[in-house]
Amino acid sequence: MDRIKLIEELSNAFGPSGFEDEVVDVVVKHAEGLDVEVDPMNNVYARLKGNTGNRPVFMLDAHTDEVGFIVQSITAKGLLRILPLGGWVTTNIPAHTVLVRNSKGQLIRGITTSKPPHFMSPAEREKPLAIDDIYVDVGATSRQEVVEHFGIEPGDPIAPDVTFSYNEQTGVMLGKAFDNRLGCLCILEVMKRLKDKKLSVDVVGAFAAQEEVGTRGAEVTARTVKPDLAIVFEGSPADDLYYDEFTAQGCLNKGTQIRLLDRSMVSNPRFINYAKQLAKDKGIAYQSAVRSGGGTNAGKIHLSNKGVPTLVLGIPVRYAHTHYGYSADLDIDATVDLAVEVIKGLTDEKVKELLGQK
């Protein structure tokens, strides 16, 4: 299947944290030629058929969930009170369309809204916006209408209402959930490119649920896979519009982002040096990132087993953790290419070196 069509399918899929079913279906459908398993938490495992069971295990991770919301309660006038699933800046939430999925699987379109300025007191205008000030309006006039006509109840999930598009001239795509459906795409592409190769490791792709609410799925996948080495693919916040060329570390069309530090992990220097040298030798564009904030599934994975050297490869996403994002196809190419070269380049000696065994 054409890459852009697959990204479109992944991006458009409804999948806030804990409600990743549609994304799981897309992943399973496109994991042809791999041994696939889905666990009770909705984590997906894809294994190369050439895995032997007696070699070091190399885990490829990406999370399937996206930031969204959940219905907390319904007001007498038919507005939905919401809680966030994942990290949102409150001022980015209002004045967008969203989709509420009821228990029958029906999608109801609504608008995220807050009190209009026309009706605010001077004190309210000065007050910072809080999540308690934001509602979803589905066009109802009462709680009864919301429940009986729309079938919406507390606990129903909500996702941004955004349709994917791609500019062939610029190679830039617009859509939702690039954090981290682009990572899911990377796992599928890397494993398909490796499936007929002679390797020194067994490769397992792990598509983890509930990353945005505390990297919960990765805790389960790491315990299940028991990796020796890992790559975590992530849709990383792009900073190219906010810093100069010497400070920006996540730019569109500048290649894959090799993460050296964030709040969840100090990257393994042996693994970093190996990946950077490969990128230079193979002419793969990359950019290094030292981040004061943020975190990925690597935070859980590198602490599993006996300690797992883990490489985080990011695809820059403008406006991550909002309703929309921009990403570049060139950066996906670089990310997939480097991951493939990292795994192909592993020998028994190199694995031991990365594990600190010589």
N, C-alpha and C positions, 0 to 999 in steps of 0.2 A: 504494500500500500504506500502511496505517496506520503512522504514525511509530513507535509503541510496538512494534508487531509487527516492524518492521525493526530497531529497537534490540535487541530480544530475539534476533533471528536473528544479528546481528553480535556481540552479547555472548556468546552461547552457543557461537559458532564456536571451534574449536580453532586456536590460532595463536601459539605461542611464537616468539620471534625465529628466523628462518631456516626456519620451518615454517608459513608463513602461507597455505597453499593453500586451506583452507576459507574464510578471510576473503576471499581474492581471488575465489573463486567467488561469494560473496554480493554483493560489490561489483559484479562484472561482470553478474550477474543483474539487479541493480536500477539499472543505468546505462542505462536505456532512453532512446532518442533522442539518445544521445551517441556519438561516435566513440571506441571503446575499443581499447586496445592493452596487452598484458602483455609485459614484457621478460624476459630470461633470469634476472634476479635476483628476479622475482616482484613488481616494482613495476608498478602499474597506472596508465595514463594515460587520462584521459577528456577529450575536447575537444568544445566546442560546435560544432555543425554550421555555425553562422554565422561561425566564425573565418575571417579572410581571408588570413592569412599575411603581411600587410603593415602590421600595427598593433602597438603595444607589447603584450607578452605578460604577462598577469596569472596567476600561478600560485597555486592553492589546494592546500595540503599538509596531509596527516594521515598518521600511520603506522598500519599494519595489525597490527603484532605486539603481543604482550603479554608481560609478565614470566612466566617459567616456569623449567623446569629441563631438564637432559639427563642421561641415564644415563651415568655414567662407567665403572662396572664393577659386577660382581655378586659378592657374597661367597659363600663355600662354603655358608652357611646360607640363601641365597636372598634376602638383602636387597640393594637397589639403592643403590649409592653414587651421589651426584648432584653436579652442578655447576650453579650458577645461570645462567640466561639473563636478564640484566638485573639491576637493583639490588634486593636484598632486605635487610631487617633480619633477621638470623639468628633472633632469638627469635620472629619472626612465622611462621616456616615450619612447626614441628612441630604435630602433632595436628589435621591437616586431611586431607580426602580429595582425591586428585588423580587425573588420568587419564594413563596411559602409552599412547602410540600406537606399536604395533609396526610392522615393515616391511610387514605386510599391511594396514595401516590399521585394525586392530582396536584398540579402546580398552579398556584393563585398569584397573580401579579399584584404587587403593592408598591407603595411609595414610602421611603423612610422620611419622616417628617419631624419637625420640632415647632414650637410655638412661633408663628410669624411675627416679624418685628412690629407690625401694625398694632398688635395686641399686647406688646410687652410694656411693662413699667420701666422707668429709667433704671431702677435697681436690677431688673431682669436683664436689661441690655448689657449691663456691666458684668454680670455673673458668667463665669466660664460654663460652657455647655457640658453637661454630664449625661451619662447613658440613661439616667432616669428621665431626662428631658426629651428623649427620642422615642418615637413610636413608629409602627408600620401601619399605614392606612390602606386597606384593601377595598375601599369604597363602600363600606357598610355604614349603617346608622345605629346599630345596637349590638350588644353582645349576642343576643339570640340569633341575629342574622349571620354573624360570623360563625357561630357554632352550627346552626341548622342549614344555612344555605351554602356556606363555603367549606364546612366540615373542618374548620381549624380549631385546634385545641392547644392548651399549654403543652410544651414539649416538642411541638412541630419545628423542624429545622427551616432555616432561611438562608438563601445564597444570593449573591449579586446577580442581576439580570443583565448579562452582557453576552453579545454574540461575537465570536472570533472573526477577524479579518486579516488579510495578508497583502502587503504591497510588494508585488514581484519586482518592481523597479529598484526598490531600496533594500529588499530582503528583511524588512522589519514587520513584525506582527503585532497586532493589538488584540487583547482579550483579557479574560479573568483567569485566576488560578494558575498563572505561569509559575508561581510558587505553590506547588512544586510539580505540576503536571509535565513541565519540561524535563524535570529529573526522571519522571516515569518513562518518558520517551527515550531518554538516554540509556536507561537500563535495557529496554527492548532492543535498541539499535546495537549496543555493545554486545549483547549476548548473541544476536543473530550474526554479527561479524566474527564472533569467536567460535561458533558452534562446530565448525569443521577444522579447527586449528589444533595442533598438538601443543598442549599446555603443561606446565609444571604444577598447576593448582586446579582444584575443583572450584567451579564458579557457581555461586548462588545469587540470584537477584531477589531482593526483599523489598516489597512495596508496602510501606508501613502506614498504618492508620494513626490518626490522632496526634500528629506531631505538633500541631499548632496549639494544643492545650496541654503541653508538657512532655513532648517526645515519648508518649506512652507506648505507641506501637513498637518503637525501636527497642524498648526494654524487652518486649516479648520476642521480637525477631532475633535479636542478638543471643538471647538465651536458647532459642530454637536452633539457629544456624551454627552457633559456636565458631565464629570466624577466627582465623589467624591474622588476616589482613582485610582491609575494607576500603572502599571508596564510597563516599557519600556525595550524591548529586543534589544540588540545591539551586532554587531560584533565588539568587542573592540580590539585595537592594542595590540598584545602580545609583552611583553618586556623581555621575559625569556632569550633571547640570548645576551642581552645588559647590564644586571645588575646581581649582585650576588643574592644569594638566599634570602638575607635579604632586598634587595631593590626592586627586581622584584615583580610586582603586577598583572601581566597578563600572567600566565604560562600555556602552554598546559598540559592537564591531571592533573590539580590541582583544577578543579571545576569551578563553576560559579563565575563571578567577580561581587561583590557588590560595586557599585561606590558610594563613599562618597562625592566627590567633583570634579567638572570640571568647565570650564569657563561659562557653561550655568546654573548650579544649585548647590546650597548647599543642600545636601540630608536631608530630614526630619528625625531628630534623633529618633523619636518615631517609625517610620516605619522601619528604619535601625535596631534598637534594636529588634523589633518584628521579622524581617526576620532572623537576626543572631541567635537569640535564637531558632527559629524553625529549622534552619539548624543544630545547635548543637544537639537538641533533636532528630532529625530524622536521624542523621548521614549523612547529605548531605555536600559534600565537597564545600568549598567556599574560596575565596580570596578577601581581601578588597583593594580598589584602591582609592588613593587620587591623582588626576591628575592635573598638572599645566596647561594643555591645553585641547583641545578637547571639544566637546559638543554633545548633543543628542536631540532628540525630546522632552525629558523631560524639556528642557529649555522653550519650548512653553507651554507644557501641565501643568506644575506646576504653571504657571501664569494665567491659565484659570479659569473660573467659579469664585468661591470665594477663590481660592488657593487650589491646589490639591496635597496632599502628594503623592509623586511619587518615586518608587523604580526602579533603573536602574540595570538590570542583564545583564552582558556581557559574551559572549563566546569569549575567546581569539583567535585572528586571526593574524598569522604571516604575515607580509608584507601587511597589510591593506592599501588601497589606492594605490596599484600597480596593475599590470596585474594579479598576482597570489596570492594565500594564502594557508596556512595550518591551519587546525583546528582539534580538537579531539572530537570524539563521546562521550567520558566520560564527557566532559564539557557541551555538549548539554543535556545529561542525568541529570546532576546536576541542570542545569538551569530550565529545565522543571519540575523536581521534586520539587524544591523550590517554583516555582510559583504556582504549584498545592497546596502545603501545605499552602502557604500564604493565598490563597483564601478559601480553605476548613476550615482553622482555624479561620476564621472571624465569630464572633458573633455580635449581635447588640451592646453589650457593648464594644467589641474590636473596632468596627468601630467608635463608638463615641470617644473612647480613641485616636485613630489615628487621628481623626479630631479635637482633642483638645477640645472636648465638655464635658469632665469630668476629 
